[in-house]
Amino acid sequence: MISAFISEKNQKHLYLKVYDFYKNQILNSRIPAGSKMPSLRKCAEELKLSRTTIESAYLQLAADGYIISKAQSGYFVTDIASRQHIHPVSSGPSRPTQYRYDFASTGVDRSSFRFDLWQRYIKSALRQDERMLSYGEPQGEYDFRETLAEYVRVQRNILCSAEDIVIGAGVQNLLQLLCPLLKDRHTVSFPNASFLHGCTVFQDYGFQTAFRDKNCDIIYVSPAHMTKWGDVMPVSRRMELVRHASDHQKLILEDDFENEFVYLQKPTPSLFGLSGGENVVYIGSFSRLLLPSIRISFMILPPFLLERYREKASFYNQTASKAEQIALCQFIRDGHLAAQTRKLRRLYSQKQKALIRTVKDTFRNMASVKYGESGTSIAVTFSCSCPEEEFTKKMQAQGLHLKILESAKDQITVLLSCSSMPASDFEPACRQIREVLERLR
């Protein structure tokens, strides 16, 4: 039957014909969950196709969740058919693929957050009946903004008041509030192309975007996260940037992402603090300190932008949860955020060191490692001439999720994040990567 299927005359590549056949067989339960797939050699002999063609089909089936590879045993059918019957296939967005080892996750370590403690603060906020019956203040809850003003004074040496702070549900939401205030400016510079979310918002509002161009009207920087692997902007460069903005009337957008996770040097001063609050918009967020699902960010506006914002503030609804603002306000006042920051700094510093040590021990001369003074990720460059797409498929087939930073003729650089993966998984995950690389040689 499969031979007849493969011999049909159509325009598909041979490996896609094999893929379609087995996909249909699995979804229709003709090949039950847990069954072992024919070996690559046996299948290639039966169909009179090359082993490479069969392997490409199997890799695609594995990448899409129909089969899974087990070391030294072969490929086995997953339970996707039973799940598909409960949740019929639709034309909408597909569900996220589940990986055994996810080095590309931007989530947080489950042990890093006390859900029971946060639930108590949320419940306390919800008990404020009268307050919960009204819409939130457009600029954010006033007591929360007062607490934030004190927080940034202590943590980042920023002097501001509650009136200077605007709350929003995430950085993109704040940029959507900010862009209409900047109609006299037309160009924005970003450190690199990885700042996709910020680029998208500015482009949607008609701004021209560029990279590392000091002649742009707006300079967007993330001083504690200049590269994906955590390079931190030195103080000398910060001073130079502040002077440049003052001398040439440029506006700096300081996204202070991951400033809490600077391990290998003393915390560096904020650009907002160095400038005295002139020509700088400061943006902060709690997604890394708390949970990504708690969408609360804030920006501090310089006087000339604050004046423009107040003219329009009443026309905007607050997007951040009122209950979460109330809860976080008291959470900070009671000292829990400071304790959480210390806990995470220790946790992620230890995990990053463990990941670096594991990578070096596992790959030795097969890879080179780059890491910065902050963050939760490292960049690893492998000697590998495999095309990027094939590299990704083979890793996915083994349950590995890696983010590729760049690929060249003879090497591939990937980003390995230690944030959400348990440290106990570092060694088996790295061994799995090494096995794939050795097969690619």
N, C-alpha and C positions, 0 to 999 in steps of 0.2 A: 504493500500500500504506500509506504513512504517513497519507494523508488518511483512509483507512478506519479506521486505528488511532485517529486523533484524534477521529473522529466517534462512537466508541463511547460509549454512555450510561453514565457512572459519575459518582461524586461528586468525582473528583479535579479540582484546578485545571488549567486548560489547559496551563500551563507545565510541570506535572509529567507530563502525558501526553506532551509533546514530549520531556521528559527521559527518561522510561521507554523510549520508542521508540528513541532514539539509544543509550541505555545498552545495551539488549539487542542492537542491531545491532553495536555495538562489541565487546561481550563474546563474541558469536558469530562474530566476525571477518568479518561481512558488510561492514563498513567497515574496511579494513585499517589497521594502524598507519602513520602518516605521511600518510594521506589528508587532504586539505583539506576541512573542513566547508563546507556551503553558506553563503553569506554571509547575514547577518541579513536583508537586504532580500529576497533571493531566496527564502529559507525562509518569510518572512512572507507574501510574495505567493503562493507555492505553497499554503500552508495556509490562506490567508485569515484570518490572525491578526495581531495587532498586533506591531510590531517589539519593543515592550517585553516581550511574552510570550515571544518567541523568545530575546531577550537574557537574560531570567531563567532560561530553561532552559539556555542555553549557560553562564551563570555557575555554575549548580549543577553542570553536567557538569565544568567546569574545577575547581571547588572539590573535587570528589570524585576528580579525577585522570584522567578519561576523555579530556579534550581539553586543549590548552594554547594560550594566546594568543601570537601572535608579532606584534610591533609592525609596523604598516603592511601586514601580510600576511593576517591573519585567524586562524581557529582550526584546529588540526590535531589529529588523533587520536594519542594516546599509545600506548605498547606495553603497556598494562594488560592486554589480552586474553591475551597470551602469558604474562605473569606470573601471571594468575589461573588459567591452566591448570596451571601448576606448583604454585601454592599455592591450592587451591580455596577459594572463599568460604565462610566459616563464620559461625556466629552469635556467635562470641566477639568480644573487643575488636578493633577495627580497627587496622591498622598506622599509625604516625604519618605524617602527610602530609609529603612532602618539598617544601621551598620553595626558590626560587632565592635570595631575600633574606629572612633570618630575623632580624628585629629583636626578636623575643619570646623568643629562646633564653636559657636560664639556664646554658648551657654555658660552656666556657672557650676561649680562643684556643689553637689547636693549637701555635703557636710558643712558648707560655708555659711548656711543661712538657718536661723532658728525660726522655723515656721510657727511653732507654738507661741513664741514671743510676739511675732508680728500679728498673729491672729488676735491676741489680746488687745493690741492697740487698735486694730480694725473694729473689733467689737465695741471698744470704748468709744470710738468715733461715731459708730452707728447709734449709740445710746443717746447722742445729743439730738433728740427728736426735733426740736424747734429749728435748729440750724440745718438739719438735713431736709427740711421741707422747702427750702429755697434754692434757687440756682446759685452756683458759685460766683465769686467776684471775677469779672473778666480778666483782671490782671493777676489773679491768684488770691488765695485766702491771706488776709492781712497779717494775722499772727504767724502764719507759716513764713511769709516774706520777712517779717521781723527776725524770726529764728534763723533764716538763711543769711541775713545780713551779718548777724553775729558769727555764724558758722564760717563764712568766707573771710571775716576779719581775723579769726583765730587760725584757720587752716591755710589761707592764701594771702594774708596781709592785704586784703582788699577793703578799703573804706567806702561804704555805701550805706544807703538807707533802704527801708522797705519800699519806698516810692520808686526807687531805681530798678527794682527787680520785676521781671515778667515771668510767670509760670506757664509751661506748656506741656503737652503730652508727647515728649520726645523732641530731639534736636530738629528733625525735619519740620515739625509743626512750628517751632520757634522761627526757623528760617522763612517759613511762609508768612509769618507775621512781620518779619524784618524786611523782606524784599520790597514791599510797597513803600517803605520809608526811605528807600535808597534810589529813587527814580532819577536823581541827579548824577548817578554813577552807572556805568555801563559794562565794565569788565571786572572779572574776578579771577584771581590766581589761586590755584591749589598746589599743595606740595607734590602730588603725583596723581595718577589716574585711579588709584584705589579709593579716593574720596568720592565714590560714585553717588551716594545719597545726597551729599551737598551739591555736587555738580548738577544733578537732575533738577533739584528745586530751582537753582538759579537759571538754568537753561529754560525751564518752564516759564519763568518770568521775563524772558527775553534778554538775559545777560549773556555776554560772550565769556567763555571760560578758557583759561590757559593754565599752564603748569610752570611753577617757579619763575614767574614773570613779575619782577618788582615794579614794572611800569603800569600794572593794572590798577584800577581805582580802588579795588578791595583786595586785601591779602588774607586768605583763609589759612590758618595754621593750627596745628595740634601739637604744641611744644613738647609734650611728654610722650608723643606717639608719632614721631616724624617718619618712622618706617614701620612696616608690619611686625618687625622683630624688636621694636621697642627702643630705638635710638631717641635720645633726649636732646632738645636744643640747648646748647651751652649758654651761659649767662651773657657772654660777650656778643653772641649772635642776637640774643634777645634785645640787648641794649642798642645794637646797630639797627634792628628792625624798628624799634620804638622811635629812634631818631629819624629814620627814613620816613616813617609815617608822619611825624611832626613837620619835617622840613618840606615834604611834598604833598601834604594834605591827603594822605592815603588813609583808608579805614582798615583796621586790623580786626578780623573776627577770630578770637581766641577760643578754640574748642579745647577745653582742658581735660579731654578724655584720658583716663588712666593716670592722672597725675598722682593718685593715691598709691600707685604701684611702682614707685621709683625705689629700687632696691640698692643699687650699686653706687649711689652718690646721695648727698644731701638734697632735699627737695629744693628746686629752683624757684625763684620768685615768678609770679604771674606777670604777663605783659600788661594787664590792666593796672596792677599795682605799680609797676615800673613807670607807666605813663601818667600816673596820677588820675586815671579815669578819662583821659583825653584820647580821642581817635581810636579807642578800642572798645569792642563789644565782647564781653566775657560770657561764655556758654558753659554751663556745668550740667551734669546728669548723675542719676543714682542707679542706673541700670547695672553697672558693674559692682557697686557696693551692696546692692540689695538683690533684686531679681530683674531679669530683662522684661518680665511681664508687668512690673510696676513702672508705668510710663510717666515719670515725672522728671522734667528737666527745667532749667531756668536760665535766663539771660539777664545780664546787668548792662543797661544802656547808658552811654555817655549823655551829657545834658542836651545836646542839640538833637539827638534822636529821641530822647525821652519826651521832648516837647512835641515832636511830630506824632509820636505814639499816642499821647494823651488826647490828641485831636480825634483819633479814630478808635480808641480803646473800647468805648461803649458799644461800638458796632460789632465787636467780636465776642463770641461765647467762649468761656473757658473750656478747654478740651481735657485737662487732667482731672482725674477723679477727685471730687470734693472730700469724700471719706478718706482716701489715701493721703491727701494733703494734710488733713487734720491728724491722722495717725502718725505720719512721718514727722510732723511738727513736734508732737510730744515725744516721739521716739528719739529725736535729736536732743531735745531739752533734757531728757533723762540720761543722756550720755551713751546710749546704745550704739549710735552711729560711729562715734569715736572708737568704741570697743570693737565694733564690727570691722572698721578700717584696720586696726592693729592686727586683728585675727586674720584678715584676708592677706595682709602684707606678709605675715609669717607663712601662711599656708601656701600662697602662690610662689613666694620666694623659694620655699623648700621643694615644691613640685617642679619649678623650672630647673633648679639645680639637678634634681633627680632625672629629669628628662634629658638634659644635656649630657649627664654622666652615662645614661643608658644608651643614647645615640652614639657617643664616642666609643663605648665598650662594644657595642653591637657591630658597628660598621667600620671602625678603625680607619684604614686608608681608603675605604670605598666612598667616604663622604666628608664634606667640610661643613662646619657649623658656624652660623652667625647669630649673635644675640646682643641685645642692647642693655641699657641700664634700667629698663622698666618693662611692664607688660607681662603677658602670659604665653607668649609664642616665641619660637626660634625658627630660623630659616636654615634648611639643610639642602645642600647641593650634592646630587648623586651623579656619578659618571654613568650615563645612559644615553644611547643613541636611538632609543625607541620613540616613535612619534607620540606627541602629547595625548592624543585620543586613545591610542592603544594602551599607553601607560595607565591612564585613568581607568579604562575598562578592566584591565588585569588586576589592578588594585581593588576595584569594587567587587570583582568576582571572588576575592578572598575576604570580603567583608570589611575592607579598609576605605576610609573616606579621607582623602588628602586634598588640600588646596594647592594648586600649582601657581607659583609666583611668576616663573618664567622658564622657558625651555630654549635651548640652543641645539646645535648640531650634535654635540657629544655629552650634554649634561642637562639635567632637569633640577630646578630648585623648587622645593615645596615648603609650605608653612605648617609647622606642627604646633598646635595649641594644647597646652596642658590644663586649660581652665576647667573643663567639665569631665574629662576622662580621669578615672581613678588611677592613682600612681601605680597600683598593682598591675595595671594593664600595659604600662609602658614597655616592659621587657618582652612579653609575648607579641605585642603589636609590632615592635621594631624587628623582632625575629621574622615575623610574617612578611614585612616589607623587604627584608633582606632575601628571603626565599624567592619572592617575586622578581627582584632585581637579578638574582643569580640565574633565573630561568630566562631572563631577557637578554643575557649576555650572548 
